[in-house]
Amino acid sequence: ARAAKSGREDCTMVSATGEVDLAIDRRNQPTAHLEKRIPAVGFQRADGSMKTVLIGYTMHPVCYCTGDIAAEWPGATAEAIGERFSGDTVPFVFQGACGNVNPPQRDISDEQMQSWGRMIVDAIAEPLRQAEPEPLRFAVRARHVAMLLDYPDEKEIREFARRNRESLANHSRGLEACDTWERWAMQYRDDGKADYLDAEITAIVLGNRVFVAGPFETFSRMNPELHRQTALDCFAVGYTNGCYGYLPHAAAYDEGGYEPSAHLWYRNFGFKRGELERLAENSAPLIRQAVQAAFTSAPLAPPEAESR
């Protein structure tokens, strides 16, 4: 914080939206959905250079299969920001609502990873440089939402564990996960704990951009749901302030697949069908509050004019 304060500069804010056809819907189901947009925000110095560039793209960071810890495609994108703008440009890169969205290949080379990072940045670099300055508007609003859990009884807990033991019979870690989850689920019920998750949802307005963040592996259909509820082009961001588990759209429960039952690996309960759509509905008032606060208050003042 001290370094940020000492490094303050006069900047103008610019934004742009690019598009790249890179990611895939890994579920390959009738309700497959992708978010190809790349929202970007930059803080531009008087000489045209970028002090900071923020980029979002919706894609799971699962390009490597080694099991090692890596910065993945967000790291490659951050490096590409330095290449396409300048070495002192501070990069911010975030994945969107990518619960169902994977890279087109896995177990790839470092060179391939770097080319994807450049592809993402190239989609917005020139539009961001050419963008007209925007008023420095900023607002954050947060609220807690009770997300309803699919709360099984003892018989359903035993049955879920049994089915997974059958399907994971040759998977030692999977069998261990089944045992761990079953013990946890029985204890959770014995303790009489809540059948909902108290989740913090945050709406962030930055210039003309609206970001909505929550602690889930949110499916990408959250974006059109937010648009349907608000008529705004919102960009959902998952994995923020924690990650409880997958939040699929309603139709995914009928389509099956890994995600609706992935709570086995999270050691928790899955969400009830329709919770993604209900979350979008409950987020709409929060988004409107943030937008109203950002657009009705005076634009942010430069540091010299701050009163406190």
C-alpha positions as CSV (number, residue, x, y, z in Angstrom):
1,A,0.0,0.0,0.0
2,R,2.9,2.4,0.8
3,A,4.5,1.6,-2.6
4,A,1.2,2.2,-4.4
5,K,0.7,5.6,-2.6
6,S,4.3,6.7,-3.4
7,G,3.9,5.7,-7.0
8,R,0.8,7.7,-7.8
9,E,0.6,9.4,-11.2
10,D,-1.9,11.4,-13.1
11,C,-3.7,8.9,-15.5
12,T,-6.8,8.7,-17.5
13,M,-9.0,5.6,-17.6
14,V,-9.8,3.8,-20.8
15,S,-11.6,0.6,-21.6
16,A,-12.2,-1.7,-24.5
17,T,-13.8,-5.1,-25.2
18,G,-12.1,-7.6,-27.4
19,E,-13.1,-11.1,-28.5
20,V,-11.2,-14.3,-29.0
21,D,-12.4,-17.8,-30.1
22,L,-10.0,-19.9,-28.0
23,A,-11.8,-21.7,-25.1
24,I,-14.2,-24.7,-25.4
25,D,-17.2,-25.8,-23.4
26,R,-15.8,-29.0,-22.0
27,R,-19.2,-30.6,-21.2
28,N,-20.2,-30.7,-24.9
29,Q,-23.9,-30.8,-24.0
30,P,-26.9,-29.2,-25.8
31,T,-26.8,-26.2,-23.4
32,A,-23.1,-25.5,-24.2
33,H,-22.1,-21.9,-23.7
34,L,-18.9,-19.8,-24.1
35,E,-18.0,-16.3,-23.1
36,K,-15.6,-15.0,-25.8
37,R,-15.5,-11.4,-24.7
38,I,-12.4,-9.9,-23.2
39,P,-13.2,-6.9,-21.0
40,A,-10.2,-4.7,-20.5
41,V,-9.5,-1.5,-18.4
42,G,-6.3,0.6,-18.6
43,F,-4.9,3.5,-16.7
44,Q,-3.0,5.6,-19.3
45,R,-0.3,8.2,-18.7
46,A,-0.1,11.5,-20.5
47,D,2.5,10.1,-22.9
48,G,0.2,7.3,-23.9
49,S,1.9,4.5,-22.0
50,M,-0.2,2.2,-19.7
51,K,0.5,2.3,-16.0
52,T,-1.9,-0.6,-15.4
53,V,-3.9,-3.0,-17.6
54,L,-6.7,-5.3,-16.4
55,I,-7.9,-8.1,-18.6
56,G,-10.5,-10.8,-18.0
57,Y,-11.1,-13.9,-20.1
58,T,-13.3,-16.9,-19.3
59,M,-11.2,-20.1,-19.3
60,H,-10.1,-22.6,-16.7
61,P,-6.4,-22.5,-16.0
62,V,-5.9,-26.2,-16.6
63,C,-3.5,-26.2,-19.6
64,Y,-0.8,-28.2,-17.9
65,C,-1.3,-31.8,-16.7
66,T,1.9,-32.1,-14.7
67,G,0.4,-31.5,-11.2
68,D,3.0,-28.7,-10.6
69,I,2.0,-25.3,-9.5
70,A,2.0,-22.8,-12.3
71,A,0.7,-19.3,-13.3
72,E,-1.0,-21.0,-16.3
73,W,-2.6,-18.9,-19.1
74,P,-3.2,-16.0,-16.7
75,G,0.6,-15.8,-16.2
76,A,1.3,-16.0,-19.9
77,T,-1.3,-13.2,-20.4
78,A,0.3,-11.1,-17.8
79,E,3.7,-11.5,-19.5
80,A,2.1,-10.6,-22.9
81,I,0.7,-7.4,-21.3
82,G,4.3,-6.4,-20.6
83,E,5.4,-7.3,-24.2
84,R,2.5,-5.5,-25.9
85,F,2.5,-2.4,-23.7
86,S,5.7,-1.9,-21.6
87,G,7.7,-3.7,-19.1
88,D,6.6,-1.5,-16.2
89,T,2.9,-1.9,-17.0
90,V,1.3,-3.6,-14.0
91,P,-0.9,-6.5,-15.2
92,F,-4.1,-7.7,-13.6
93,V,-5.5,-10.9,-15.2
94,F,-8.6,-12.8,-14.0
95,Q,-10.6,-15.8,-15.1
96,G,-14.3,-15.3,-15.5
97,A,-17.2,-17.6,-14.8
98,C,-15.3,-20.6,-16.2
99,G,-16.9,-23.6,-14.4
100,N,-17.7,-25.3,-17.7
101,V,-15.0,-23.7,-19.9
102,N,-11.6,-25.3,-20.7
103,P,-8.6,-24.4,-22.9
104,P,-8.8,-26.2,-26.3
105,Q,-5.9,-28.4,-25.4
106,R,-4.2,-29.7,-22.3
107,D,-0.6,-30.8,-21.5
108,I,0.8,-28.2,-23.9
109,S,4.2,-26.6,-24.2
110,D,5.3,-23.4,-22.7
111,E,5.5,-21.9,-26.2
112,Q,1.9,-22.8,-26.9
113,M,0.9,-21.2,-23.6
114,Q,2.7,-18.0,-24.4
115,S,1.0,-17.8,-27.8
116,W,-2.4,-18.1,-26.1
117,G,-1.4,-15.2,-23.8
118,R,-0.4,-13.1,-26.7
119,M,-3.6,-14.0,-28.6
120,I,-5.7,-12.8,-25.6
121,V,-3.8,-9.5,-25.2
122,D,-3.7,-8.8,-29.0
123,A,-7.5,-8.9,-29.1
124,I,-7.6,-5.7,-26.9
125,A,-4.2,-4.0,-27.1
126,E,-4.9,-1.6,-30.0
127,P,-8.5,-0.9,-29.1
128,L,-7.4,0.0,-25.6
129,R,-4.7,2.3,-26.9
130,Q,-7.1,4.0,-29.2
131,A,-10.0,4.3,-26.6
132,E,-11.3,7.6,-25.5
133,P,-10.8,8.6,-21.9
134,E,-13.6,7.8,-19.5
135,P,-14.7,9.4,-16.2
136,L,-12.9,7.8,-13.3
137,R,-16.0,6.2,-11.8
138,F,-15.7,3.5,-9.2
139,A,-18.1,1.8,-6.8
140,V,-18.2,-1.5,-4.8
141,R,-21.3,-3.0,-3.2
142,A,-21.5,-6.3,-1.5
143,R,-24.2,-8.4,0.1
144,H,-24.6,-11.9,1.5
145,V,-26.9,-14.3,-0.3
146,A,-28.2,-17.6,1.2
147,M,-27.4,-20.2,-1.5
148,L,-29.6,-23.3,-1.0
149,L,-27.8,-26.6,-0.7
150,D,-29.0,-30.0,-2.0
151,Y,-29.2,-31.3,1.6
152,P,-29.4,-35.2,1.5
153,D,-30.7,-37.4,4.2
154,E,-28.7,-40.3,5.6
155,K,-29.9,-42.8,3.0
156,E,-29.1,-40.4,0.1
157,I,-25.6,-39.8,1.6
158,R,-24.9,-43.5,1.6
159,E,-26.3,-43.9,-1.9
160,F,-24.2,-41.1,-3.3
161,A,-21.0,-42.5,-1.7
162,R,-21.9,-46.0,-3.0
163,R,-22.4,-44.8,-6.6
164,N,-19.1,-43.0,-6.6
165,R,-17.2,-45.9,-5.2
166,E,-18.5,-48.0,-8.1
167,S,-17.4,-45.5,-10.7
168,L,-14.1,-44.9,-9.0
169,A,-13.3,-48.5,-8.2
170,N,-9.8,-48.3,-9.8
171,H,-9.0,-44.8,-8.5
172,S,-7.3,-44.9,-5.0
173,R,-7.6,-41.1,-4.5
174,G,-11.3,-41.3,-5.6
175,L,-12.1,-44.0,-3.1
176,E,-10.4,-42.0,-0.4
177,A,-12.5,-39.0,-1.4
178,C,-15.7,-41.1,-1.1
179,D,-14.8,-42.2,2.4
180,T,-13.8,-38.7,3.5
181,W,-17.0,-37.1,2.0
182,E,-19.3,-39.7,3.5
183,R,-17.9,-39.2,7.0
184,W,-18.0,-35.4,6.6
185,A,-21.6,-35.5,5.3
186,M,-22.9,-37.7,8.2
187,Q,-21.2,-35.5,10.7
188,Y,-22.6,-32.3,9.1
189,R,-26.1,-33.7,9.4
190,D,-25.5,-34.9,13.0
191,D,-24.3,-31.5,13.9
192,G,-27.5,-30.0,12.5
193,K,-25.7,-27.4,10.4
194,A,-27.4,-25.2,7.9
195,D,-28.9,-26.3,4.6
196,Y,-27.6,-23.1,2.9
197,L,-24.4,-21.4,2.2
198,D,-24.0,-17.7,3.3
199,A,-22.1,-16.4,0.3
200,E,-20.7,-12.9,-0.2
201,I,-21.5,-11.4,-3.7
202,T,-19.7,-8.3,-4.8
203,A,-20.6,-5.9,-7.6
204,I,-17.7,-3.7,-8.9
205,V,-18.2,-0.8,-11.2
206,L,-15.0,0.4,-12.8
207,G,-15.6,3.1,-15.4
208,N,-18.2,1.7,-17.7
209,R,-17.4,-1.9,-16.7
210,V,-19.5,-4.0,-14.3
211,F,-18.0,-7.1,-12.6
212,V,-19.9,-9.5,-10.4
213,A,-17.9,-11.7,-8.1
214,G,-18.7,-14.8,-6.0
215,P,-16.9,-17.7,-4.4
216,F,-18.0,-20.5,-6.9
217,E,-16.8,-22.3,-10.0
218,T,-19.6,-20.4,-11.7
219,F,-20.8,-21.6,-15.2
220,S,-20.5,-19.1,-18.0
221,R,-24.3,-18.9,-18.4
222,M,-24.1,-16.5,-15.4
223,N,-23.3,-13.7,-17.8
224,P,-26.5,-13.9,-19.9
225,E,-28.5,-14.4,-16.8
226,L,-27.1,-11.2,-15.3
227,H,-27.8,-9.4,-18.6
228,R,-31.4,-10.8,-18.5
229,Q,-31.9,-9.4,-15.0
230,T,-30.2,-6.0,-15.4
231,A,-30.0,-5.3,-19.2
232,L,-26.3,-4.5,-18.5
233,D,-23.3,-6.2,-20.0
234,C,-22.0,-7.7,-16.7
235,F,-18.9,-9.9,-16.5
236,A,-19.1,-12.6,-13.8
237,V,-16.0,-13.6,-12.0
238,G,-15.6,-16.9,-10.1
239,Y,-13.2,-18.1,-7.4
240,T,-13.3,-14.8,-5.5
241,N,-12.9,-14.7,-1.7
242,G,-12.8,-18.5,-1.7
243,C,-14.4,-21.3,-3.8
244,Y,-17.2,-23.4,-2.4
245,G,-17.7,-25.5,-5.5
246,Y,-19.4,-25.7,-8.9
247,L,-22.5,-23.5,-9.6
248,P,-24.1,-25.0,-12.7
249,H,-27.0,-23.6,-14.6
250,A,-30.3,-25.4,-14.1
251,A,-30.3,-27.6,-17.3
252,A,-26.9,-29.0,-16.4
253,Y,-28.5,-31.1,-13.7
254,D,-30.4,-33.1,-16.3
255,E,-27.4,-33.3,-18.6
256,G,-25.3,-34.8,-15.9
257,G,-21.6,-34.9,-16.1
258,Y,-18.9,-34.2,-13.5
259,E,-19.8,-30.7,-12.2
260,P,-23.2,-31.3,-10.6
261,S,-21.7,-34.0,-8.5
262,A,-18.2,-32.6,-8.0
263,H,-18.9,-31.7,-4.4
264,L,-17.5,-35.2,-3.6
265,W,-14.1,-33.6,-4.1
266,Y,-14.9,-30.4,-2.3
267,R,-16.2,-32.2,0.8
268,N,-19.4,-30.2,0.8
269,F,-23.0,-30.4,-0.6
270,G,-23.9,-29.3,-4.1
271,F,-26.3,-26.5,-4.8
272,K,-30.0,-27.0,-5.5
273,R,-31.0,-26.8,-9.2
274,G,-31.8,-23.2,-10.2
275,E,-29.4,-21.5,-7.7
276,L,-27.3,-19.9,-10.5
277,E,-30.4,-18.3,-11.9
278,R,-31.7,-17.3,-8.5
279,L,-28.3,-15.8,-7.7
280,A,-28.4,-13.7,-10.8
281,E,-31.9,-12.4,-9.8
282,N,-30.7,-11.6,-6.3
283,S,-27.6,-9.9,-7.6
284,A,-29.6,-7.5,-9.8
285,P,-30.5,-5.0,-7.0
286,L,-26.8,-5.0,-5.8
287,I,-25.6,-4.3,-9.4
288,R,-28.1,-1.4,-9.8
289,Q,-27.0,0.1,-6.4
290,A,-23.3,0.0,-7.5
291,V,-24.1,1.5,-10.9
292,Q,-26.1,4.2,-9.4
293,A,-23.4,5.0,-6.8
294,A,-20.7,5.2,-9.5
295,F,-22.7,7.2,-12.0
296,T,-24.4,9.7,-9.7
297,S,-21.4,10.6,-7.6
298,A,-18.7,13.0,-8.8
299,P,-15.9,11.3,-10.7
300,L,-12.9,10.4,-8.6
301,A,-10.7,13.3,-7.8
302,P,-6.9,13.3,-8.3
303,P,-4.8,12.8,-5.1
304,E,-4.1,16.5,-4.6
305,A,-7.9,17.2,-4.3
306,E,-8.6,14.4,-1.8
307,S,-10.3,15.7,1.3
308,R,-9.5,12.6,3.4
